[in-house]
Each structure stands twice: as structure tokens, then as C-alpha cells.
Amino acid sequence: MRCPYCEFRCELSTGSCRCQMYEEKDGQVVEKYAFQWTRCDVVDVEQIPFFHVHPDSRFLQLGGFNCNARCAYCINANVAIRPKEVFTNRLLPAQIVDRALDLGCIGIHFGINEVTVNLPSALAVAREARQRGLLVGCSTNGYFTPEAAAMMAETMDLFNISLKSMSDRFLQEHTGLRSAAVVMRNIEYLAPRAHVEVTTPIVQDENEDEIPGIVDFLAAINPEMAWHVFRLLPKHRMTNATPPDVGQIAQLVEDTRKKLPFIYFGNFIGSTWVDTVCPDCGEVLIERLCISACGARFTRQNLPAQECPGCGRNIPVVNSRAANDGGRVVGSAPLQ
């Protein structure tokens, strides 16, 4: 029996499982460590990062362990690649949602490791959260099957998908994944069904030349999609690698902003590329401070509605909970 969740489709009947998280029992695919989490704490939405959804709000972030990728530069290798060193807690869906509501969170986010390695548990939490009025989001490497994509689209509202490269060579050499076409297919599938933002970690001298091509790909799906260009400071097996050159990456981003105006570039002190700026008149609409490896900190908002106060342009930032559809955020366009 093959695992239906990620595109490796491991043959579980032989005991083979790349992520080590699933097994076959009585003709069914089951999780080995259901509802086991390594992290459960509150994060700002900007830290995830989601920059176009409910600025200055909070999510309860859940993390598990293990991964289907083997990124040489992984910044969470202690839980994604070396799980024997981590401690877990068992929390059931109702307990998690209770905690999120008690802490004033508007949603639940699955991050830290790849969500598809404990997908049944994540989906159970997502269903409970949605029933009780919370949003549900995840960060993912996007290397999952069409079946998994459909299940996630039915139960989750927000996706930050890591498009590490459009090159199979890069993925195979640096991440252990096989095909960029899988990730690109899932971005195309989810973008019209949920709110999608994309993150690309830049590895110096390896994938910065792909920036124009990635812009073309994303702009063809949604020209107002938020794209996070992440200045990767490599860890794990690439600790001694050269960090990406800020000036070089900034120029590449600037050269492509006419095609994809909402590009964000961070993970270096003093970045002004984490602000949301009106593409038409240049008005700064949301100010953020780049302070950490992932995302930024909200500081100020000048976007009382979904229109730029300077010129009236529609801005694709969801600023309030949706009145319809159970609070879902559907697509990357703002809800009325």
C-alpha cells in the first residue's frame, strides 16, 4: 500500500517510509505519532509570514517533527531531520482550539516542520478549528499529492508555500525532492481556492538567477500574489555557506516588481522591503520591522479599508474577518 500524502508515495507494505511517520495497519494508512506536537505557542501573523492577511493578528502555531525533504540548509533541522532530539506533547483537536481561543488567536497555523507528514492529525485540528470560527493556515514545501491538496483545500484557508526553485537539479541536490513541477502544480491548484503566499529561500550562487522566472510563473497565476524572497542564512550541512548578497538580490527584485508588485525581501537588519507599498502611488500602507529570521514585526498600518488612501487602488490585503463563508479567506483577493 502506497502512502497517499506526499509525492514520494512510499510503499508502506514493505516498511518503507521516507518521513518515518506512516505505516500500514489492517489495510489502512495510519500515523505512527498521531497528535504529537513539538511546538504549540502564539505567533504574530507577520512572523509566519503572511503579510496580506489580518495584519497585527495572532495565530496559535503547531509544529510536529520529521519531514519528507532533506534540505542541506534547513534552519529547523533539529525537528525536521534529527527528531530523536525533540520532546513532544500529545494535544487533541478540542484542547488545541480551546487554547487558541483562550489566547485570543484568530487562527491556527501548522509550521516548523512539513505539515503533510502528520496530515491526518492536522486535518482533524483544522476541522475542529473551522467549526469554532477560527482560520487555519500552514507553511509547506508543497511536495504533496493531488489527493492531499484537495483535502487541504477543503479544510485550510491559508497557505505559505515554499517554492525553493523551479529547477529539478537544485531540488535534487539541495533538498532531496525530485521535481519542481509538483510544487508548481500545487501552487496553481490552491491559489484560486485559498489564500496563497509564496516564499523562496535564496541560496547564494545557486538560485538567485531564478528570480525573474519565478516572478513570471507567479504573476501568471495571480499578479497580486505576495511573494517572500527570503535571504537564507544556511544551517545544518551548509553552515559555512556564503549568505546571499543583499544588494544583488534587491536589484533583481526591483527589476521585476512591475510584473509582481507585492514582493517582500527580508532576513537582514534594516530591510524596508517588508513594508506593503501601493504599486501605483508609492504610499506606505503597512509598515513592518525586519527583526528575525522569518517574517517581520507589524509596526503601523495606513490601510483603513482595502483601498489605498492616497490613490484609491484596491490593495489585496484582508483586513477584517469575512462576514460570509464561516470566516474563510478564499483566493488571494480580499473579501468584502
PyMOL commands that set and color helices and strands:
alter all, ss='L'
color gray80, all
select helices_A, chain A and resi 12-14+45-47+77-80+83-85+93-102+115-131+146-155+168-174+180-190+208-221+236-238+246-256+325-327
alter helices_A, ss='H'
color red, helices_A
select strands_A, chain A and resi 22-25+28-31+36-37+39-44+58-63+89-90+107-111+135-140+158-162+195-202+227-231+263-266+276-277+284-289+297-301
alter strands_A, ss='S'
color yellow, strands_A
deselect
rebuild
show_as cartoon
